[in-house]
Amino acid sequence: MSTKQVIAVIGASGNMGSNIARNLSNGNNRIVLFDNSKEKAEAVAQDIKSKNATADVEALECPTDASWEADVIILAVPFHAEKEIAEKIREVANQKVVISITNPLNENYNGLVTAPDTSAAEELQKLLPNSKVVKAFNTTFAADFATPVIAGTQVDAFVAGNDEEAVATVAELVKTAGFNPIIAGDLTVSRTLENMQLLLIQLGMKYNYNWLAGWKILHN
């Protein structure tokens, strides 16, 4: 059996963090969870084990410890919290894959707080210059993880990054999570991906998609 990949989920008790952890625990992965509330992280770990007795999952006290052990670090925290987390994990995230899932939405959901010539993922790369930042899971809603097939069609999930090997690693995780991975380009493509989710949120609010919606590229 191949060596388990260790994945740290920072912000593990949130809707996205807990669902990502749950789905990735189905693969050959060891999942380490961190949340500001250790009790909430432990509750997520217990919930995963109750549904999957063989899951290798553990809650840890500190984001640095969780990231130190990890091969891949998933930041499932809001955009405004990324700077603080990045400072805590910078040293231990050296040369590691760090997944940016956040969308830098404003309070009214009618725009992004980032400038047009950057993205949340690119800002994270600046904060973690020696890490391999990859954008993924930002175009999927939390509800999609339980239902990655909507109306009979598997939801696409887009991946963008500058490091080819890191992008391939993340694309495999996207597949394990239940989605069809589409490698969209380098990290600058994150600007488009973050705007795509802004649009999907706006459409969901307008047409009442109940947070169960996804993107699908149709092609021949």
BALOBA-1460 file (C-alpha; in Angstrom, 3 decimals):
// residues 220
<rec num="1" residu="m" x="0.000" y="0.000" z="0.000"/>
<rec num="2" residu="s" x="1.326" y="3.433" z="-0.911"/>
<rec num="3" residu="t" x="2.293" y="5.873" z="1.822"/>
<rec num="4" residu="k" x="-0.579" y="7.934" z="3.115"/>
<rec num="5" residu="q" x="-0.667" y="11.575" z="2.112"/>
<rec num="6" residu="v" x="-1.108" y="13.841" z="5.128"/>
<rec num="7" residu="i" x="-3.599" y="16.654" z="4.627"/>
<rec num="8" residu="a" x="-4.082" y="19.469" z="7.126"/>
<rec num="9" residu="v" x="-7.433" y="21.227" z="7.100"/>
<rec num="10" residu="i" x="-7.181" y="24.622" z="8.805"/>
<rec num="11" residu="g" x="-10.650" y="25.886" z="9.720"/>
<rec num="12" residu="a" x="-11.967" y="22.356" z="10.034"/>
<rec num="13" residu="s" x="-15.311" y="23.063" z="11.700"/>
<rec num="14" residu="g" x="-16.650" y="25.377" z="8.993"/>
<rec num="15" residu="n" x="-19.049" y="24.135" z="6.311"/>
<rec num="16" residu="m" x="-16.329" y="23.898" z="3.678"/>
<rec num="17" residu="g" x="-13.542" y="22.613" z="5.929"/>
<rec num="18" residu="s" x="-15.629" y="19.839" z="7.466"/>
<rec num="19" residu="n" x="-17.015" y="18.678" z="4.121"/>
<rec num="20" residu="i" x="-13.608" y="18.692" z="2.432"/>
<rec num="21" residu="a" x="-12.148" y="16.703" z="5.348"/>
<rec num="22" residu="r" x="-15.034" y="14.234" z="5.250"/>
<rec num="23" residu="n" x="-14.690" y="13.525" z="1.531"/>
<rec num="24" residu="l" x="-10.888" y="13.369" z="1.502"/>
<rec num="25" residu="s" x="-10.920" y="10.893" z="4.411"/>
<rec num="26" residu="n" x="-12.299" y="8.369" z="1.899"/>
<rec num="27" residu="g" x="-8.957" y="8.313" z="0.075"/>
<rec num="28" residu="n" x="-5.548" y="7.031" z="1.169"/>
<rec num="29" residu="n" x="-5.069" y="10.118" z="3.307"/>
<rec num="30" residu="r" x="-4.348" y="10.990" z="6.910"/>
<rec num="31" residu="i" x="-6.401" y="14.054" z="7.803"/>
<rec num="32" residu="v" x="-5.262" y="16.409" z="10.568"/>
<rec num="33" residu="l" x="-7.765" y="19.026" z="11.641"/>
<rec num="34" residu="f" x="-7.280" y="22.422" z="13.216"/>
<rec num="35" residu="d" x="-9.920" y="24.891" z="14.305"/>
<rec num="36" residu="n" x="-9.893" y="27.798" z="16.750"/>
<rec num="37" residu="s" x="-12.126" y="25.569" z="18.848"/>
<rec num="38" residu="k" x="-10.398" y="22.242" z="19.581"/>
<rec num="39" residu="e" x="-13.786" y="20.850" z="20.678"/>
<rec num="40" residu="k" x="-15.322" y="21.663" z="17.289"/>
<rec num="41" residu="a" x="-12.387" y="20.089" z="15.437"/>
<rec num="42" residu="e" x="-12.715" y="16.962" z="17.603"/>
<rec num="43" residu="a" x="-16.443" y="16.851" z="16.882"/>
<rec num="44" residu="v" x="-15.698" y="16.854" z="13.139"/>
<rec num="45" residu="a" x="-13.142" y="14.052" z="13.612"/>
<rec num="46" residu="q" x="-15.666" y="11.963" z="15.584"/>
<rec num="47" residu="d" x="-18.371" y="12.582" z="12.998"/>
<rec num="48" residu="i" x="-16.056" y="11.409" z="10.202"/>
<rec num="49" residu="k" x="-15.094" y="8.270" z="12.165"/>
<rec num="50" residu="s" x="-18.734" y="7.488" z="12.944"/>
<rec num="51" residu="k" x="-19.479" y="7.373" z="9.205"/>
<rec num="52" residu="n" x="-16.154" y="5.815" z="8.156"/>
<rec num="53" residu="a" x="-14.594" y="3.613" z="10.837"/>
<rec num="54" residu="t" x="-11.325" y="3.234" z="8.893"/>
<rec num="55" residu="a" x="-10.791" y="6.987" z="8.455"/>
<rec num="56" residu="d" x="-7.395" y="8.224" z="9.682"/>
<rec num="57" residu="v" x="-8.346" y="11.583" z="11.171"/>
<rec num="58" residu="e" x="-7.166" y="13.549" z="14.188"/>
<rec num="59" residu="a" x="-7.765" y="17.007" z="15.679"/>
<rec num="60" residu="l" x="-4.674" y="18.963" z="16.736"/>
<rec num="61" residu="e" x="-4.285" y="21.959" z="19.060"/>
<rec num="62" residu="c" x="-2.186" y="24.204" z="16.837"/>
<rec num="63" residu="p" x="-2.176" y="25.194" z="13.137"/>
<rec num="64" residu="t" x="1.626" y="25.080" z="13.104"/>
<rec num="65" residu="d" x="1.671" y="21.484" z="14.359"/>
<rec num="66" residu="a" x="-1.013" y="20.454" z="11.869"/>
<rec num="67" residu="s" x="0.856" y="22.090" z="8.985"/>
<rec num="68" residu="w" x="4.235" y="20.733" z="10.085"/>
<rec num="69" residu="e" x="2.966" y="17.165" z="9.720"/>
<rec num="70" residu="a" x="1.143" y="17.790" z="6.444"/>
<rec num="71" residu="d" x="2.087" y="17.270" z="2.804"/>
<rec num="72" residu="v" x="-0.859" y="19.405" z="1.707"/>
<rec num="73" residu="i" x="-2.381" y="22.281" z="3.708"/>
<rec num="74" residu="i" x="-5.941" y="23.394" z="2.992"/>
<rec num="75" residu="l" x="-6.842" y="26.865" z="4.252"/>
<rec num="76" residu="a" x="-10.591" y="26.657" z="4.811"/>
<rec num="77" residu="v" x="-10.776" y="30.074" z="6.450"/>
<rec num="78" residu="p" x="-12.272" y="33.409" z="5.323"/>
<rec num="79" residu="f" x="-10.092" y="35.726" z="3.262"/>
<rec num="80" residu="h" x="-9.620" y="38.182" z="6.148"/>
<rec num="81" residu="a" x="-8.205" y="35.389" z="8.347"/>
<rec num="82" residu="e" x="-5.599" y="34.128" z="5.880"/>
<rec num="83" residu="k" x="-2.868" y="36.622" z="6.782"/>
<rec num="84" residu="e" x="-2.852" y="35.610" z="10.456"/>
<rec num="85" residu="i" x="-2.795" y="31.890" z="9.612"/>
<rec num="86" residu="a" x="-0.104" y="32.390" z="6.966"/>
<rec num="87" residu="e" x="2.180" y="34.029" z="9.537"/>
<rec num="88" residu="k" x="1.747" y="31.046" z="11.872"/>
<rec num="89" residu="i" x="2.450" y="28.380" z="9.247"/>
<rec num="90" residu="r" x="4.968" y="30.144" z="6.965"/>
<rec num="91" residu="e" x="8.043" y="28.271" z="8.192"/>
<rec num="92" residu="v" x="6.416" y="24.824" z="8.304"/>
<rec num="93" residu="a" x="4.675" y="25.343" z="4.927"/>
<rec num="94" residu="n" x="8.029" y="25.708" z="3.148"/>
<rec num="95" residu="q" x="7.892" y="23.927" z="-0.258"/>
<rec num="96" residu="k" x="4.506" y="22.410" z="0.607"/>
<rec num="97" residu="v" x="1.268" y="22.538" z="-1.367"/>
<rec num="98" residu="v" x="-1.157" y="25.061" z="0.140"/>
<rec num="99" residu="i" x="-4.713" y="25.108" z="-1.217"/>
<rec num="100" residu="s" x="-6.574" y="28.409" z="-1.303"/>
<rec num="101" residu="i" x="-10.336" y="27.766" z="-1.291"/>
<rec num="102" residu="t" x="-11.528" y="31.224" z="-0.266"/>
<rec num="103" residu="n" x="-13.510" y="33.735" z="-2.284"/>
<rec num="104" residu="p" x="-12.809" y="37.335" z="-1.178"/>
<rec num="105" residu="l" x="-16.450" y="38.436" z="-1.187"/>
<rec num="106" residu="n" x="-17.611" y="41.777" z="0.109"/>
<rec num="107" residu="e" x="-20.389" y="42.010" z="2.717"/>
<rec num="108" residu="n" x="-23.125" y="42.530" z="0.123"/>
<rec num="109" residu="y" x="-22.092" y="39.680" z="-2.202"/>
<rec num="110" residu="n" x="-22.013" y="42.138" z="-5.099"/>
<rec num="111" residu="g" x="-18.242" y="42.266" z="-5.594"/>
<rec num="112" residu="l" x="-14.827" y="41.143" z="-4.402"/>
<rec num="113" residu="v" x="-12.636" y="43.002" z="-1.916"/>
<rec num="114" residu="t" x="-9.486" y="42.255" z="-3.936"/>
<rec num="115" residu="a" x="-8.240" y="44.529" z="-6.719"/>
<rec num="116" residu="p" x="-8.944" y="43.380" z="-10.317"/>
<rec num="117" residu="d" x="-5.241" y="42.636" z="-10.919"/>
<rec num="118" residu="t" x="-4.957" y="40.087" z="-8.115"/>
<rec num="119" residu="s" x="-6.838" y="37.311" z="-6.305"/>
<rec num="120" residu="a" x="-7.078" y="35.771" z="-2.853"/>
<rec num="121" residu="a" x="-4.804" y="32.965" z="-4.046"/>
<rec num="122" residu="e" x="-2.160" y="35.353" z="-5.403"/>
<rec num="123" residu="e" x="-2.245" y="37.345" z="-2.154"/>
<rec num="124" residu="l" x="-1.742" y="34.087" z="-0.234"/>
<rec num="125" residu="q" x="1.223" y="33.230" z="-2.465"/>
<rec num="126" residu="k" x="2.794" y="36.572" z="-1.510"/>
<rec num="127" residu="l" x="2.295" y="35.712" z="2.179"/>
<rec num="128" residu="l" x="3.778" y="32.225" z="1.630"/>
<rec num="129" residu="p" x="6.516" y="32.868" z="-0.952"/>
<rec num="130" residu="n" x="8.171" y="29.457" z="-0.451"/>
<rec num="131" residu="s" x="4.961" y="27.426" z="-0.653"/>
<rec num="132" residu="k" x="3.188" y="26.081" z="-3.744"/>
<rec num="133" residu="v" x="-0.197" y="27.791" z="-3.608"/>
<rec num="134" residu="v" x="-2.963" y="26.183" z="-5.655"/>
<rec num="135" residu="k" x="-6.514" y="27.434" z="-6.109"/>
<rec num="136" residu="a" x="-9.164" y="24.736" z="-5.748"/>
<rec num="137" residu="f" x="-12.586" y="23.996" z="-4.239"/>
<rec num="138" residu="n" x="-13.600" y="27.674" z="-4.426"/>
<rec num="139" residu="t" x="-16.158" y="27.101" z="-7.208"/>
<rec num="140" residu="t" x="-18.024" y="24.424" z="-5.225"/>
<rec num="141" residu="f" x="-20.571" y="24.989" z="-2.475"/>
<rec num="142" residu="a" x="-20.317" y="23.043" z="0.791"/>
<rec num="143" residu="a" x="-23.549" y="21.180" z="-0.056"/>
<rec num="144" residu="d" x="-21.991" y="19.908" z="-3.302"/>
<rec num="145" residu="f" x="-19.600" y="17.660" z="-1.364"/>
<rec num="146" residu="a" x="-22.498" y="15.461" z="-0.256"/>
<rec num="147" residu="t" x="-24.019" y="15.707" z="-3.741"/>
<rec num="148" residu="p" x="-21.196" y="16.094" z="-6.308"/>
<rec num="149" residu="v" x="-23.580" y="14.795" z="-8.978"/>
<rec num="150" residu="i" x="-26.349" y="17.345" z="-9.586"/>
<rec num="151" residu="a" x="-29.194" y="16.670" z="-12.054"/>
<rec num="152" residu="g" x="-27.350" y="13.550" z="-13.190"/>
<rec num="153" residu="t" x="-24.112" y="15.398" z="-13.967"/>
<rec num="154" residu="q" x="-20.830" y="15.366" z="-12.048"/>
<rec num="155" residu="v" x="-19.833" y="18.869" z="-10.995"/>
<rec num="156" residu="d" x="-16.567" y="20.252" z="-12.396"/>
<rec num="157" residu="a" x="-14.055" y="21.739" z="-9.968"/>
<rec num="158" residu="f" x="-11.330" y="24.025" z="-11.259"/>
<rec num="159" residu="v" x="-7.678" y="23.953" z="-10.250"/>
<rec num="160" residu="a" x="-5.132" y="26.722" z="-10.894"/>
<rec num="161" residu="g" x="-1.497" y="27.037" z="-9.889"/>
<rec num="162" residu="n" x="2.037" y="27.749" z="-11.032"/>
<rec num="163" residu="d" x="3.650" y="24.461" z="-9.989"/>
<rec num="164" residu="e" x="2.725" y="21.596" z="-12.325"/>
<rec num="165" residu="e" x="3.352" y="18.841" z="-9.788"/>
<rec num="166" residu="a" x="1.390" y="20.645" z="-7.076"/>
<rec num="167" residu="v" x="-1.524" y="21.187" z="-9.456"/>
<rec num="168" residu="a" x="-1.537" y="17.475" z="-10.354"/>
<rec num="169" residu="t" x="-1.555" y="16.552" z="-6.648"/>
<rec num="170" residu="v" x="-4.521" y="18.838" z="-6.012"/>
<rec num="171" residu="a" x="-6.385" y="17.570" z="-9.090"/>
<rec num="172" residu="e" x="-6.202" y="14.062" z="-7.582"/>
<rec num="173" residu="l" x="-7.654" y="15.391" z="-4.309"/>
<rec num="174" residu="v" x="-10.474" y="17.045" z="-6.246"/>
<rec num="175" residu="k" x="-11.203" y="13.643" z="-7.814"/>
<rec num="176" residu="t" x="-11.136" y="11.929" z="-4.393"/>
<rec num="177" residu="a" x="-13.595" y="14.560" z="-3.141"/>
<rec num="178" residu="g" x="-16.033" y="13.478" z="-5.856"/>
<rec num="179" residu="f" x="-15.646" y="16.183" z="-8.480"/>
<rec num="180" residu="n" x="-14.307" y="16.253" z="-12.035"/>
<rec num="181" residu="p" x="-11.050" y="18.256" z="-11.903"/>
<rec num="182" residu="i" x="-10.345" y="20.782" z="-14.654"/>
<rec num="183" residu="i" x="-6.873" y="22.310" z="-14.658"/>
<rec num="184" residu="a" x="-7.635" y="25.892" z="-15.610"/>
<rec num="185" residu="g" x="-4.187" y="27.501" z="-15.798"/>
<rec num="186" residu="d" x="-1.650" y="29.317" z="-13.653"/>
<rec num="187" residu="l" x="-2.410" y="31.137" z="-10.409"/>
<rec num="188" residu="t" x="-3.561" y="34.328" z="-12.176"/>
<rec num="189" residu="v" x="-6.589" y="32.334" z="-13.415"/>
<rec num="190" residu="s" x="-7.751" y="32.421" z="-9.777"/>
<rec num="191" residu="r" x="-9.085" y="35.902" z="-10.516"/>
<rec num="192" residu="t" x="-11.555" y="34.386" z="-12.964"/>
<rec num="193" residu="l" x="-12.391" y="31.433" z="-10.693"/>
<rec num="194" residu="e" x="-13.141" y="33.716" z="-7.741"/>
<rec num="195" residu="n" x="-15.404" y="35.860" z="-9.938"/>
<rec num="196" residu="m" x="-17.122" y="32.708" z="-11.224"/>
<rec num="197" residu="q" x="-18.143" y="31.780" z="-7.697"/>
<rec num="198" residu="l" x="-19.287" y="35.327" z="-6.990"/>
<rec num="199" residu="l" x="-21.590" y="34.968" z="-10.012"/>
<rec num="200" residu="l" x="-22.816" y="31.533" z="-8.907"/>
<rec num="201" residu="i" x="-23.645" y="32.913" z="-5.442"/>
<rec num="202" residu="q" x="-25.520" y="35.838" z="-6.996"/>
<rec num="203" residu="l" x="-27.454" y="33.488" z="-9.299"/>
<rec num="204" residu="g" x="-28.184" y="31.175" z="-6.387"/>
<rec num="205" residu="m" x="-29.659" y="34.040" z="-4.396"/>
<rec num="206" residu="k" x="-31.697" y="35.224" z="-7.392"/>
<rec num="207" residu="y" x="-33.043" y="31.823" z="-8.469"/>
<rec num="208" residu="n" x="-33.039" y="30.004" z="-5.097"/>
<rec num="209" residu="y" x="-30.577" y="27.189" z="-5.869"/>
<rec num="210" residu="n" x="-30.480" y="26.405" z="-2.114"/>
<rec num="211" residu="w" x="-26.651" y="26.400" z="-2.172"/>
<rec num="212" residu="l" x="-26.699" y="23.243" z="-4.295"/>
<rec num="213" residu="a" x="-25.294" y="24.292" z="-7.654"/>
<rec num="214" residu="g" x="-22.099" y="23.845" z="-9.622"/>
<rec num="215" residu="w" x="-20.289" y="24.556" z="-12.858"/>
<rec num="216" residu="k" x="-20.118" y="22.142" z="-15.793"/>
<rec num="217" residu="i" x="-18.138" y="22.645" z="-18.985"/>
<rec num="218" residu="l" x="-19.985" y="21.047" z="-21.902"/>
<rec num="219" residu="h" x="-17.761" y="20.103" z="-24.808"/>
<rec num="220" residu="n" x="-17.450" y="17.567" z="-27.632"/>
